[in-house]
Amino acid sequence: AAAIEIPTRVLTNTSDQLKIPVIGMGSAPDFTCKKDTRDAIIEAIKQGYRHFDTAAAYGSEQALGEALKEALDLGLVSREELFVTSKLWVTENHPHLVVPALQKSLKTLQLEYLDLYLIHWPLSSTPGKFSFPIAMEDLLPFDVKGVWESMEECLKLGLTKAIGVSNFSVKKLQNLLSVANILPAVNQVEMNLAWQQKELREFCNANGIVLTAFSPLRKGGSRGPNEVMENDMLKEIAEAHGKTIAQVSLRWLYEQGVTFAAKSYDKDRMNQNLQIFDWALTKE
């Protein structure tokens, strides 16, 4: 099957108006089996995925890097067509550690540059002490001004084409915007039909920040019932369109003007997640 052409959104807060694919492939921790990751990434590229989202904390940078290298070597895709995002973990969320952290991620990913580098959380913790959840006693004051200056430095050094944040609320963004010389291009947060982020979206829109939704198909990670996929009304809407609940949920996000990182290593589901661009939801 031919690869699907995925629409893009312009990152207005970048000097050369960089474009981010609307749908990305997530690689958060429950996919740490390297073989699976490699095969899934190669398959995703064949299907048309171009945005791959990882983070230092996920432990998936190496597997993703190996898969991307293989895809590049096979000529399936060029580096210019790819959009790779990684994130700065809280233990490195200190001004003097930002550049080295990005350099380390690039080495692990076997890449010369990232397309987007994000501050993973608006928190800082004791350097070198990785734990999740983060222990209260390890939390340190977050120097937003100093860290963001170092993020801007990453940009100037050509280590990444865009910089942004993740899990920032309106208030945290306001603090950042008051000290930033270069505005964040992206804020990656949880957003789905059960958690719609209306106020945050309005704020991001007003400030040219593109919102990327993680967990687009389930609210609040993996705890409790899935308020998106197990919703009776969504089931009815999906049936009315002859689509799956996942497709309706992703189409809704697309119509809200946000981008999103869906996470499936199942070949058919990966493909279904891309089948959302040639139809529309109705007002009803």
C-alpha positions in Angstrom: 0.0 0.0 0.0 1.2 3.5 -0.7 2.3 5.6 2.2 -0.3 8.1 3.4 0.5 11.8 3.1 0.1 13.2 6.6 -0.9 16.9 6.8 1.4 19.3 8.7 1.1 22.3 11.0 3.5 25.2 10.8 5.4 25.9 14.0 5.0 29.7 13.9 7.5 30.3 16.8 10.4 29.0 14.7 12.6 31.2 12.5 12.1 29.1 9.3 8.4 28.2 9.9 9.3 24.5 10.5 6.4 22.1 9.8 5.4 19.3 12.2 3.4 16.3 11.0 -0.1 16.3 12.5 0.2 12.7 13.7 3.3 11.3 15.3 4.3 7.9 16.6 5.0 7.8 20.3 7.5 5.5 22.0 6.9 5.8 25.7 8.2 3.2 28.1 5.9 0.2 27.7 7.6 -0.5 24.4 11.1 -1.1 25.5 11.5 -4.4 23.7 14.1 -3.3 21.1 13.1 -5.8 18.3 9.5 -4.7 18.5 10.5 -1.0 18.4 12.7 -1.5 15.4 10.2 -3.5 13.4 7.4 -1.1 14.4 9.3 2.0 13.4 10.3 0.6 10.0 6.6 -0.4 9.4 5.4 3.0 10.5 7.8 4.7 8.0 6.5 2.5 5.2 2.9 3.5 6.1 3.7 7.2 6.0 4.6 8.2 9.6 7.3 10.8 9.7 7.2 12.2 13.3 8.7 10.0 16.0 8.5 11.1 19.6 10.8 9.9 22.3 12.5 11.1 25.5 15.6 10.4 27.5 13.4 9.1 30.3 11.6 6.5 28.1 14.6 4.4 27.5 13.6 4.1 23.8 16.0 6.5 22.2 18.5 3.8 21.3 16.0 1.5 19.7 14.4 4.4 17.8 17.8 5.6 16.7 18.7 2.1 15.4 15.4 1.8 13.5 15.7 5.3 12.0 19.3 4.6 10.9 18.2 1.4 9.2 15.3 3.2 7.5 17.7 5.8 6.3 20.3 3.2 5.1 17.5 1.4 3.2 16.5 4.6 1.5 12.9 4.4 2.9 13.1 8.0 3.9 15.5 10.9 4.0 16.6 12.7 7.2 14.9 15.9 5.9 11.5 14.1 5.7 11.8 12.9 9.3 10.7 14.9 12.4 12.3 13.6 15.6 11.3 14.9 19.1 13.1 14.1 22.3 12.8 15.5 25.9 15.0 16.8 28.7 14.5 14.8 31.9 14.0 16.5 35.3 17.4 15.4 36.6 19.0 17.4 33.8 16.6 20.3 34.1 19.4 22.6 35.3 21.0 25.4 33.1 24.5 23.8 32.9 23.1 20.3 32.1 20.8 21.1 29.2 23.3 21.1 26.3 25.1 18.0 27.5 21.8 16.2 27.9 20.8 17.0 24.3 24.2 16.0 23.0 23.8 12.6 24.8 20.4 12.1 23.3 21.7 12.8 19.9 24.5 10.3 20.4 22.0 7.7 21.5 19.7 8.4 18.6 22.7 8.5 16.1 21.5 11.8 14.8 23.2 15.1 14.0 20.3 17.2 15.2 16.7 16.9 16.6 13.7 18.6 15.0 12.2 19.4 18.4 13.6 19.3 21.9 11.2 19.7 24.9 11.5 20.3 28.6 9.7 17.2 29.8 8.2 18.6 33.0 8.3 22.0 34.7 10.2 20.4 37.6 13.9 19.9 38.5 15.3 17.2 40.6 18.7 16.0 42.0 21.1 15.5 39.1 22.1 11.9 38.4 19.3 10.4 40.6 16.7 8.9 38.2 13.5 7.7 39.8 9.9 7.6 38.6 7.7 8.7 40.2 10.1 11.5 41.4 10.7 11.4 45.1 9.6 14.6 46.9 12.9 15.0 48.7 14.7 15.0 45.3 12.7 18.0 44.0 14.7 21.2 43.5 13.7 24.8 42.5 13.2 25.0 38.8 15.2 27.8 37.2 12.9 28.5 34.3 14.9 31.5 33.0 18.3 29.7 33.2 17.0 26.5 31.7 15.2 28.2 28.9 18.4 30.2 28.0 20.2 26.9 27.7 17.4 25.6 25.5 17.8 28.7 23.3 21.5 27.9 23.2 20.8 24.4 21.9 18.9 26.1 19.0 21.8 28.5 18.3 24.3 25.6 18.3 22.2 23.8 15.7 21.5 20.8 17.9 17.8 21.2 17.4 15.6 23.0 14.9 12.9 23.9 17.5 12.4 24.1 21.2 9.4 23.7 23.4 7.9 22.3 26.6 5.7 19.5 27.8 3.2 19.3 30.7 3.2 23.1 31.1 0.0 24.7 32.4 -1.2 28.2 31.4 0.5 29.6 34.5 3.8 27.8 33.9 3.7 29.0 30.3 3.0 32.6 31.4 6.1 32.4 33.6 8.2 31.1 30.7 6.9 33.7 28.2 7.9 36.5 30.6 11.6 35.4 30.4 11.9 33.9 26.9 13.7 35.5 24.0 12.6 32.7 21.7 9.0 31.5 22.4 8.3 27.8 22.8 7.2 26.2 19.5 5.2 23.4 21.1 3.6 22.4 24.4 3.0 18.6 24.6 0.3 17.7 27.1 -2.3 15.1 27.7 -5.4 15.9 25.6 -8.2 13.6 24.6 -12.0 13.6 24.4 -12.2 13.0 28.2 -9.6 15.8 29.0 -10.1 18.5 26.4 -7.7 21.3 27.6 -9.9 24.1 26.4 -8.3 26.9 28.4 -4.8 25.7 27.6 -5.5 25.4 23.9 -6.8 28.9 23.8 -3.7 30.3 25.5 -1.4 28.3 23.2 -3.3 29.5 20.1 -3.0 33.1 21.2 0.7 32.7 21.6 1.5 30.8 18.5 2.3 27.6 20.5 1.3 24.4 18.7 -0.2 21.9 21.1 0.7 18.2 20.8 -1.6 15.8 22.5 -0.2 12.7 24.1 -2.4 9.9 25.4 -5.0 10.9 22.7 -7.0 7.7 23.2 -7.1 7.4 27.0 -7.4 9.7 29.9 -4.8 9.7 32.7 -2.4 7.1 31.6 -3.4 3.5 32.3 -5.3 3.7 35.5 -9.0 2.7 35.7 -11.5 2.4 32.9 -10.7 4.0 29.6 -13.1 7.0 29.5 -12.4 7.5 25.8 -12.4 4.0 24.2 -15.2 2.7 26.5 -17.6 5.6 26.0 -21.1 4.7 24.7 -21.7 8.0 22.9 -18.4 7.7 21.1 -19.4 4.1 20.1 -22.6 5.5 18.5 -20.7 8.2 16.7 -18.2 5.7 15.4 -20.9 3.4 14.1 -22.7 6.3 12.4 -19.5 7.1 10.5 -18.5 3.5 9.9 -15.3 4.2 11.8 -13.6 3.0 15.0 -13.8 4.9 18.3 -10.0 5.6 18.0 -10.5 7.1 14.5 -13.3 9.4 15.8 -11.2 10.5 18.7 -8.2 11.3 16.5 -10.3 13.0 13.9 -11.8 15.2 16.7 -8.2 16.2 17.8 -7.3 17.0 14.1 -10.4 19.2 13.8 -9.4 21.1 17.0 -6.2 22.1 15.1 -3.8 20.2 17.4 -1.1 17.6 16.6 -0.9 14.3 18.4 1.3 11.4 19.1 -0.5 8.1 19.0 1.1 5.0 20.2 0.5 1.6 18.6 2.9 -1.0 17.5 0.2 -3.1 15.9 0.4 -2.9 12.1 -3.4 -2.6 11.4 -4.0 -0.1 14.2 -1.1 2.0 13.0 -2.8 2.1 9.6 -6.3 2.8 11.1 -4.8 5.8 13.0 -3.8 7.3 9.6 -7.3 6.9 8.1 -8.7 10.1 9.5 -8.1 12.7 6.9 -10.6 12.0 4.1 -13.9 12.4 6.1 -15.3 14.7 8.8 -17.3 14.7 11.9 -20.7 16.5 11.8 -21.9 19.2 14.2 -24.5 16.8 15.4 
